[in-house]
Amino acid sequence: MSEGVLKLWFESALLPGGWARRVRITGREGLIRSVEPEVDPGEGDERHAIGIPGLPNLHSHAFQRAIAGLTERRGPSEDSFWTWRELMYRFVERIDPDQLQAVTTLAFAEMLEAGFTRVGEFHYLHQDKSGVPFADPGELAGRVAAAAAETGIALTLLPAFYAHGGFGGAEPSTRQRRFVTDLERFARIVESGRKAVRALAAGNVGVAPHSLRAVMPEELPAVVALAAGGPIHIHVAEQVREVEECVAWCGRPPIECLFQAATVDERWCLVHATHATRAELERIAVAGAVVGLCPITEASLGDGVFPALEFQGRGGRLGIGTDSNVLLDAGEELRTLEYSQRLVRRVRNVLAGESGHSTGRSLFDAALAGGTQALDAAGAGEPVGLAPGAPLDLVSLDAAHPALMERREDEILDSWIFAAGRAAIDCVWRAGSKVVSGGRHHQREAILARYRRAIRALH
């Protein structure tokens, strides 16, 4: 967290009420203290062209960054999420705590470079390589927290409860042994995670019942209680096979099963929900829960396309995540979300909302609000975005980038998301500390050196 007073001046900045010109943002102790539009830059102001809020990344498995690009070879049968999962499991069997921390640190640094300032780490790697618990139940959660501390990213730690290998309490496989725990030990993992996160600026902890494949409905209340009012995330209805297996087991699809087993409300984030029915979309929207979409990963795994327009029409809340971290780019996640809708419907600007609205602005606003809610990054009534009292989490865009030249207001977001991507990101501040300059994390070289050693050992 930064010390003293920070003064930033922008030619243009996206405030909660819309775009403003000639904006001075003053920060202290990691928070925005004042926002003054239509002012001239003062002596000591750090000057930039374009300022926008940092985005929340509501769903990440950071360790999977290390296998990005290594699963793109066709197997002997039809490839799917399930064949990809087997390849991921092989990697999980080999990674040790130091290597996990090195990979996670690079992933978090790259997230900041990509425009994300908070991450929800859906953390399900709990045991050592042989499946034996560590003496400290939160050993690996502590490594995730250490990666957040080094990079400066805000962390919502989401320890995942994983008890079974399939619907109906099926026995877990040998390759799932690093994930599997019982409720008693999981409670100790959550408590140890809270201790690890306590020292972080704006860090918090929730829980993640992994999925209805890994958690029986009757186990959900005990897992949810451990959230202690914090966020609750769950994978649900990502794959057609998952839906079919759930129906075969209990006669209901997984989202319907979830609503029967738990009181789903604003604290919940339903990750993927790709194959939600219309009735299920309505229930999610009415509950006020967030659907966590990970468009790049969902495309990479061949999951399918979430019915975002139908959900939007019901007032549903969306956020974005990076999931397997195959590619880290906040703008690309939003672009992939919109383009997937265009391909299905064969029309343009699907998620823009009303006539004349900017698609980029609509996507950005939804991701900011939905991600903030899902990660419990602001309390009820607390400000979100570039407003007094909010964390000073801010991204500056390079107005000299060819895609942003002579762009104004919402044209900036449209051009960043659909024409520029992360190459247009210049600086990033997290809790008032500048952690990225010229598109590069300040500790990138040291972080990359440790990552390189880890990868050499793993391959």
C-alpha positions in Angstrom: 0.0 0.0 0.0 1.4 3.4 -0.9 2.4 6.0 1.6 1.8 9.7 1.5 -0.3 11.5 -1.1 -0.5 10.4 -4.7 -1.8 12.8 -7.4 -2.6 11.6 -10.8 -4.0 13.7 -13.7 -5.7 12.3 -16.8 -6.8 14.0 -20.0 -9.8 11.6 -19.8 -11.0 9.2 -17.2 -13.9 6.9 -16.8 -15.7 7.8 -13.6 -18.9 6.1 -12.2 -21.0 8.8 -13.8 -19.3 8.5 -17.1 -16.3 9.9 -18.9 -14.8 13.2 -17.6 -12.1 15.4 -19.0 -9.0 16.8 -17.2 -9.4 14.7 -14.1 -7.2 14.8 -11.0 -7.4 11.7 -8.7 -5.8 12.1 -5.3 -5.0 9.0 -3.3 -3.7 8.2 0.2 -3.2 4.9 2.0 -4.3 3.0 -1.0 -7.7 4.7 -1.3 -9.0 7.4 -3.6 -9.5 10.5 -1.5 -10.8 12.9 -4.2 -11.7 13.0 -7.8 -11.7 16.5 -9.5 -12.8 16.8 -13.1 -12.2 19.9 -15.3 -9.0 20.9 -13.5 -5.6 21.8 -14.9 -2.7 19.6 -13.9 -0.9 20.9 -10.8 2.8 20.8 -9.9 3.6 17.3 -8.7 0.8 15.7 -10.6 1.7 12.6 -12.5 0.2 13.1 -16.0 -1.4 10.4 -18.2 -3.8 10.4 -21.1 -6.6 7.8 -20.3 -7.6 6.3 -16.9 -10.0 3.5 -16.4 -10.7 1.3 -13.3 -8.8 -2.0 -13.0 -11.0 -5.0 -13.6 -11.7 -8.0 -11.3 -10.6 -11.4 -12.5 -13.2 -13.5 -10.7 -12.0 -17.0 -11.6 -8.4 -18.3 -11.9 -6.5 -21.5 -11.4 -3.1 -19.8 -11.6 -0.9 -22.9 -11.6 -2.4 -23.9 -15.0 -0.6 -21.0 -16.6 2.4 -23.4 -16.8 0.6 -25.8 -19.3 -0.7 -23.1 -21.6 -0.1 -24.2 -25.2 0.9 -27.8 -24.2 -2.5 -29.4 -24.7 -3.0 -28.4 -28.4 -2.1 -31.8 -29.9 -5.0 -34.0 -31.0 -5.3 -37.3 -29.1 -6.4 -40.7 -30.4 -10.1 -40.0 -29.7 -12.2 -36.8 -29.8 -10.6 -34.2 -27.6 -12.7 -32.4 -25.0 -12.6 -30.9 -21.5 -12.3 -34.4 -20.2 -9.2 -35.3 -22.2 -7.7 -31.9 -21.3 -8.3 -32.6 -17.7 -6.2 -35.8 -17.8 -3.3 -33.8 -19.2 -3.7 -31.2 -16.5 -3.7 -34.0 -13.8 -0.4 -35.3 -15.1 1.1 -31.8 -14.5 -0.5 -31.6 -11.0 1.3 -34.8 -10.0 4.7 -33.2 -10.5 4.5 -29.6 -9.2 6.0 -28.8 -5.8 5.2 -25.8 -3.5 8.2 -23.7 -4.7 7.2 -24.3 -8.3 3.6 -23.6 -7.7 4.5 -20.2 -6.1 6.8 -19.4 -9.0 4.1 -20.1 -11.6 1.4 -18.3 -9.6 3.6 -15.3 -9.2 4.1 -15.0 -12.9 0.4 -15.5 -13.6 -0.5 -12.7 -11.1 2.1 -10.3 -12.6 0.7 -11.0 -16.1 -2.8 -10.4 -14.9 -1.8 -6.9 -13.7 -0.1 -6.3 -17.0 -3.3 -7.3 -18.7 -5.6 -4.9 -16.8 -6.8 -7.0 -13.9 -6.2 -5.6 -10.4 -8.0 -8.3 -8.2 -8.1 -12.0 -8.7 -10.4 -14.7 -7.3 -8.0 -17.7 -7.0 -10.2 -20.9 -7.0 -7.6 -22.9 -5.1 -8.0 -26.7 -5.0 -4.4 -27.9 -4.8 -4.1 -28.8 -1.1 -1.9 -31.9 -0.5 1.7 -32.8 -1.4 2.6 -34.7 -4.6 1.8 -38.1 -3.0 -1.6 -36.9 -1.6 -0.3 -36.6 1.9 -1.5 -33.5 3.8 1.1 -30.9 4.7 1.8 -30.2 8.3 0.4 -26.8 7.7 -3.0 -27.4 6.1 -2.7 -24.1 4.2 0.8 -24.6 2.9 -0.1 -24.1 -0.7 -2.7 -21.4 0.1 0.1 -19.5 1.7 2.1 -19.8 -1.5 -0.7 -18.2 -3.4 -0.9 -15.4 -0.8 2.9 -14.9 -1.1 2.5 -14.5 -4.9 -0.2 -11.9 -4.4 2.1 -10.0 -1.9 5.0 -10.0 -4.3 3.1 -8.8 -7.3 0.7 -6.5 -5.5 -2.5 -7.9 -7.0 -5.5 -7.9 -4.6 -6.5 -11.4 -3.7 -9.8 -13.1 -2.9 -8.7 -16.6 -1.9 -11.3 -19.3 -2.6 -10.2 -22.6 -1.1 -12.0 -25.4 -2.9 -13.7 -28.3 -1.1 -13.3 -31.4 -3.2 -14.4 -34.8 -1.7 -15.6 -37.0 -4.6 -14.7 -38.1 -8.1 -18.2 -37.8 -9.6 -21.9 -37.4 -9.0 -23.4 -39.4 -6.2 -20.2 -39.5 -4.1 -18.1 -41.6 -6.5 -14.6 -42.5 -5.3 -12.0 -40.0 -6.4 -9.3 -41.2 -8.7 -5.6 -41.5 -7.8 -4.9 -38.4 -9.9 -7.3 -36.3 -7.8 -5.5 -37.1 -4.5 -3.9 -33.7 -4.2 -7.4 -32.1 -4.2 -9.4 -34.4 -2.0 -10.1 -33.6 1.7 -12.8 -34.1 4.3 -14.8 -31.3 5.9 -12.8 -31.2 9.1 -9.5 -30.7 7.3 -11.0 -28.3 4.9 -12.1 -26.1 7.8 -8.4 -26.0 8.8 -7.4 -25.2 5.3 -9.8 -22.2 5.2 -8.6 -20.9 8.6 -5.0 -21.2 7.5 -5.8 -19.4 4.3 -7.3 -16.6 6.4 -4.1 -16.2 8.4 -2.1 -16.2 5.1 -4.2 -13.5 3.6 -4.5 -11.3 6.7 -1.3 -9.4 5.9 -2.4 -8.5 2.4 -3.8 -5.1 1.4 -7.6 -5.7 0.8 -7.2 -9.5 0.8 -10.2 -11.6 1.7 -11.3 -15.3 1.8 -14.4 -17.1 0.7 -15.1 -20.8 -0.1 -15.5 -22.8 -3.3 -17.5 -26.1 -3.2 -15.7 -27.3 -6.3 -18.7 -28.7 -8.2 -21.6 -31.0 -7.7 -19.3 -33.7 -9.1 -17.0 -33.2 -6.2 -19.4 -32.1 -3.4 -22.6 -33.9 -2.4 -25.6 -31.7 -1.9 -25.9 -32.6 1.8 -22.3 -31.4 2.3 -23.0 -27.9 0.9 -24.4 -26.3 4.1 -21.2 -27.1 6.0 -19.0 -25.8 3.3 -21.1 -22.6 2.8 -21.0 -22.0 6.6 -17.2 -21.7 6.4 -17.5 -18.7 4.1 -18.5 -16.7 7.2 -20.4 -14.2 5.1 -17.7 -14.1 2.3 -18.1 -15.1 -1.3 -19.1 -18.6 -2.5 -18.0 -19.9 -5.9 -18.9 -23.2 -7.7 -18.3 -24.7 -11.1 -21.6 -25.6 -12.6 -23.1 -26.8 -15.9 -19.9 -26.2 -17.8 -20.0 -29.4 -19.9 -22.8 -31.2 -21.7 -21.5 -34.5 -20.2 -21.6 -33.0 -16.8 -25.3 -32.1 -17.2 -26.2 -35.5 -18.6 -24.4 -37.3 -15.7 -26.2 -35.1 -13.2 -29.6 -35.9 -14.7 -28.8 -39.6 -14.8 -27.8 -39.5 -11.1 -30.6 -37.4 -9.6 -33.1 -36.6 -12.4 -32.2 -32.9 -12.4 -29.6 -30.8 -14.2 -26.8 -29.3 -11.9 -28.1 -25.8 -11.6 -31.6 -26.9 -10.6 -29.9 -29.4 -8.2 -27.8 -26.6 -6.7 -30.9 -24.4 -6.1 -32.6 -27.3 -4.3 -29.6 -27.9 -2.1 -28.6 -24.4 -1.2 -29.9 -20.9 -0.7 -28.2 -19.2 -3.7 -28.0 -15.4 -3.2 -25.8 -12.4 -4.0 -22.8 -14.0 -2.3 -22.7 -16.8 -4.9 -20.8 -16.9 -8.2 -21.8 -19.7 -10.6 -18.7 -20.3 -12.7 -19.5 -21.0 -16.4 -23.2 -22.0 -16.2 -22.7 -22.6 -19.9 -25.7 -24.9 -20.3 -28.2 -23.1 -18.2 -31.9 -23.5 -19.3 -34.1 -20.4 -19.6 -35.8 -21.3 -16.3 -32.4 -21.6 -14.6 -31.3 -18.2 -16.0 -34.3 -16.7 -14.5 -33.6 -18.2 -11.1 -30.0 -17.1 -11.1 -31.0 -13.5 -12.0 -33.7 -13.3 -9.4 -31.3 -14.7 -6.8 -28.9 -11.8 -7.6 -26.0 -14.3 -8.1 -23.2 -13.6 -10.5 -22.4 -15.9 -13.5 -18.6 -16.1 -13.8 -17.7 -16.4 -17.5 -14.2 -17.3 -18.7 -14.7 -16.9 -22.5 -11.1 -17.7 -23.6 -10.9 -20.9 -21.5 -14.5 -21.9 -22.5 -13.5 -21.6 -26.1 -10.2 -23.4 -25.6 -12.0 -26.3 -23.9 -14.9 -26.4 -26.4 -17.4 -25.9 -23.5 -20.1 -24.1 -25.5 -21.5 -20.6 -25.5 -23.4 -19.2 -22.5 -26.7 -17.6 -23.4 -25.5 -14.1 -22.3 -28.2 -12.1 -24.2 -31.0 -14.0 -22.6 -29.4 -13.6 -19.2 -28.8 -9.9 -19.8 -32.5 -9.5 -20.7 -33.4 -10.9 -17.3 -31.2 -8.4 -15.5 -28.6 -11.0 -14.8 -25.1 -10.1 -13.4 -22.0 -11.2 -15.2 -18.2 -11.1 -14.5 -15.2 -12.4 -16.3 -12.3 -14.7 -15.3 -9.3 -16.3 -16.8 -9.8 -19.8 -15.5 -7.0 -22.0 -17.0 -4.9 -18.8 -17.9 -4.1 -20.0 -21.4 -4.0 -16.3 -22.4 -4.1 -13.3 -20.0 -5.8 -10.3 -21.5 -8.8 -8.6 -19.9 -9.8 -7.0 -23.2 -9.6 -10.3 -25.0 -11.9 -12.0 -22.5 -14.5 -9.3 -23.2 -14.0 -9.5 -26.9 -14.3 -13.3 -26.9 -17.5 -13.0 -24.9 -19.1 -10.7 -27.4 -17.7 -12.5 -30.5 -19.1 -15.9 -29.3 -22.5 -14.3 -29.1 -22.1 -12.9 -32.6 -21.1 -16.3 -34.0 -24.1 -18.0 -32.5 -26.6 -15.3 -33.6 -24.9 -14.1 -36.8 -25.5 -10.4 -35.8 -23.2 -7.7 -34.4 -23.1 -5.8 -31.1 -25.2 -8.4 -29.3 -24.4 -7.3 -25.8 -24.5 -3.5 -26.3 -27.9 -3.2 -24.7 -30.1 -0.5 -26.0 -29.8 1.1 -29.5 -26.8 3.5 -29.8 -25.0 2.0 -26.8 -21.3 1.1 -26.9 -20.7 -2.6 -26.8 -17.3 -2.1 -25.1 -18.8 0.1 -22.4 -21.6 -2.3 -21.7 -19.2 -5.2 -21.4 -16.8 -3.3 -19.2 -19.4 -2.0 -16.9 -20.9 -5.5 -16.5 -17.5 -7.0 -15.8 -16.6 -4.3 -13.2 -19.8 -4.6 -11.3 -20.2 -8.3 -11.5 -16.6 -9.1 -10.7 -16.6 -6.7 -7.7 -19.7 -8.3 -6.3 -18.4 -11.9 -6.9 -15.1 -11.2 -5.1 -16.6 -9.3 -2.3 -14.2 -6.4 -3.2 -16.6 -3.7 -1.9 -19.1 -3.9 0.9 -22.8 -3.0 0.5 -23.0 0.7 -0.4 -19.2 1.0 -0.9 -18.0 2.9 -4.0 -16.9 1.0 -7.0 -14.5 2.3 -9.7 -12.8 5.7 -9.7 -14.7 7.2 -6.8 -13.7 8.7 -3.4 -13.4 5.9 -0.9 -12.8 3.1 -3.4 -9.4 1.4 -3.7 -7.0 3.2 -6.0 -7.0 0.4 -8.5 -6.4 2.1 -11.9 -5.2 1.4 -15.4 -3.8 3.9 -17.8 -4.1 3.3 -21.5 -1.6 4.5 -24.1 -3.3 7.1 -26.3 -0.4 6.8 -28.7 -1.4 3.2 -29.5 -2.6 3.2 -33.2 -6.0 1.7 -32.1 -6.6 4.5 -29.6 -5.5 7.6 -31.6 -8.1 10.3 -31.6 -10.6 8.1 -29.8 -13.1 9.8 -27.4 -15.1 8.5 -24.4 -16.7 5.1 -25.1 -14.8 4.8 -28.4 -11.7 4.3 -26.2 -13.2 1.2 -24.6 -14.5 -0.2 -28.0 -11.1 0.3 -29.5 -9.2 -1.1 -26.6 -11.3 -4.2 -26.4 -11.9 -4.9 -30.1 -8.7 -3.5 -31.7 -5.8 -3.2 -29.3 -5.9 -5.6 -26.3 -3.2 -5.6 -23.6 -0.7 -3.9 -25.9 -2.5 -0.6 -25.1 -2.1 -0.9 -21.4 0.6 1.5 -20.1 0.5 1.7 -16.3 -1.3 -0.1 -13.5 -1.8 1.1 -9.9 -3.0 -1.3 -7.2 -4.0 0.3 -3.8 -2.1 3.4 -4.9 1.1 1.7 -5.7 2.3 1.6 -9.3 3.1 -2.0 -10.2 3.2 -1.8 -14.0 4.9 0.8 -16.2 5.2 0.7 -20.0 3.1 -2.5 -19.9 5.6 -4.4 -17.7 5.4 -5.4 -14.1 8.1 -3.8 -12.1 9.4 -7.1 -10.8 9.0 -9.0 -14.1 12.6 -10.0 -14.5 13.0 -11.5 -11.1 9.6 -13.2 -11.3 10.4 -14.6 -14.8 13.8 -15.9 -13.7 12.2 -18.0 -10.9 9.4 -19.1 -13.3 12.1 -20.2 -15.9 13.8 -22.4 -13.2 10.5 -24.0 -12.2 9.5 -24.8 -15.8 12.9 -26.3 -16.6 12.5 -28.6 -13.6 9.0 -29.6 -14.6 9.7 -30.5 -18.2 
